[in-house]
Amino acid sequence: MKKQTCEGMLVFLEGMRGLGADVDAEIQNALEQIPLRPEWATASEAERTATLEGIQDAADGQCS
């Protein structure tokens, strides 16, 4: 899940860069908004951790 999240975010961030968006703000927004999604309530702790780590990896520019 971590790698899948990261890869999806990398594509999203590249699109935002192409539009001249503030990528750091987009990452912060994603980190703030993801816990508000309905599926977050039923996600396991491992899934939550993997999702947040995937977003952070995308912010760092490399999926691991």
C-alpha positions as MATLAB code, in Angstrom:
seq = 'MKKQTCEGMLVFLEGMRGLGADVDAEIQNALEQIPLRPEWATASEAERTATLEGIQDAADGQCS';
ca = [
       0.000    0.000    0.000;
       2.871    2.377    0.762;
       4.376    2.067   -2.724;
       0.959    2.287   -4.406;
       0.124    5.450   -2.465;
       3.506    6.945   -3.249;
       3.276    6.206   -6.961;
      -0.199    7.743   -7.145;
       0.951   10.828   -5.281;
       4.003   11.208   -7.519;
       1.744   11.355  -10.581;
      -0.527   13.852   -8.827;
       2.396   16.017   -7.718;
       3.917   16.048  -11.199;
       0.591   17.294  -12.527;
       0.476   19.982   -9.865;
       4.035   21.060  -10.669;
       3.014   21.342  -14.316;
       0.244   23.710  -13.262;
       2.644   25.779  -11.169;
       1.056   24.726   -7.880;
       2.815   24.839   -4.515;
       3.682   21.157   -4.152;
       4.574   21.489   -0.470;
       1.108   22.911    0.190;
      -0.459   20.044   -1.779;
       1.392   17.501    0.342;
       0.367   19.229    3.556;
      -3.216   19.337    2.341;
      -3.148   15.612    1.549;
      -1.778   14.801    4.994;
      -4.513   16.892    6.626;
      -7.373   15.633    4.446;
      -6.707   11.902    4.327;
      -7.850   11.262    7.935;
     -11.159   12.946    7.090;
     -12.019   10.385    4.398;
     -14.688    7.831    5.409;
     -12.478    4.814    4.667;
      -9.869    6.081    7.136;
     -12.135    5.082   10.017;
     -12.075    1.438    8.953;
      -8.434    1.270    7.840;
      -6.073   -0.759    9.982;
      -3.196    0.933   11.743;
      -0.815   -0.703    9.252;
      -2.833    0.689    6.324;
      -2.874    4.151    7.870;
       0.861    4.090    8.472;
       1.580    2.841    4.949;
      -0.611    5.551    3.450;
       1.055    8.351    5.390;
       4.517    6.968    4.676;
       3.645    6.710    0.982;
       2.647   10.371    0.903;
       5.879   11.314    2.668;
       7.934    9.235    0.249;
       6.246   11.035   -2.661;
       7.096   14.350   -1.005;
      10.712   13.173   -0.906;
      10.483   12.260   -4.598;
      11.171    8.533   -4.350;
       8.975    5.527   -3.667;
      10.530    2.756   -1.610;
];
